[in-house]
C-alpha cells in the first residue's frame, strides 16, 4: 500500500488526486510539520526536511517533491492519463511540472518564510522580501500562462498531471486574484480544471467552499 504523508489545504492534494487517477489504494497520514503529532514524527524519520507531501511506495522507498511524484506515477501507470502518450507532449508536460516547482512553488516558500532566507530580519525587511517574492511569483505565473497553451487542457484533451499541479499551486499567495486581471483566460482554464470530477472531489475536501484557498 502507498502511504501519503500530508495535511489538508497543502500540496498533498496534488498527490491525492494523482493516486486517484491511478486507482491506487493508499493511506493518508496527517503530518503537518507545524503541528506536533505522531505523523509529524514519522515524517521526520522519512524526510528530514519535513516536507509534505511525502509518499512512501509499497516497497518502502520514499518519494518527495510533488513534481517528481507526479512524473513517477505517470510513468509507472501510463493508462492513468497523468502524462501524455506522445513523447513530445510528455516532454512539455514534464517541463511545465518542473517550471511550477522551480519558480512558483519556490516563491511561495519565500513569501511564507522570509526569515529562512535572510539573517536577523526585522519586519520591514521581511515585508520587502515578501513583496519581491510576490512580484516574482505573479510574473512566473504570467509567463507560464503565455507559454503553456491549453488544448483544451494543459495535458491535452483531459486534465492530467500538469493541470493538477497548476490547479493546486495557483490557489496560494493571491496568484489567482492576480491572474483574474492579468490573464483571465488562464484563470478560466484553472476553474475548468477545478471542475473535473476526480479533481473537484479532492479540492472540496481540502478547501471547503467557505475556505479562501490560502492554506498549505
TATA-V835407 format. One record per backbone hydrogen bond with DSSP energy under -1.0 kcal/mol. CO is the residue of the C=O (numbers start at 1). NH is the residue of the N-H. Records with the same first field share a line. If there is no record, write none. Layout:
CO=NH ; NH
This chain:
2=27
3=56
4=29
5=54
6=31
7=10
10=13
11=14
12=16
13=17
14=18
15=19
16=20
17=21
18=22
19=24
20=23
25=2
27=4
29=6
32=35
37=41
38=42
39=43
40=44
41=45
42=46
43=47
47=50
54=5
55=63
56=3
57=60
61=57
63=55
65=69
66=70
67=71
68=72
69=73
70=74
71=75
72=76
73=77
77=80
82=161
86=90
87=91
88=92
89=93
90=94
91=95
92=96
93=97
94=98
95=99
96=100
97=101
98=102
99=103
100=105
104=108
105=109
106=110
107=111
108=112
109=113
113=116
114=117
122=126
123=127
124=128
125=129
126=130
127=131
128=132
129=133
130=134
131=135
132=136
133=137
134=138
135=139
136=140
137=141
138=142
139=143
140=144
141=145
142=146
143=147
144=148
153=151 ; 156
156=153
160=164
161=165
162=166
163=167
164=168
165=169
166=170
168=171
169=172
172=175
174=178
175=179
176=180
178=182
179=183
183=187
184=188
185=189
186=190
187=191
188=192
189=193
190=194
191=195
193=196
196=200
197=201
199=203
200=204
202=206
203=207
208=211
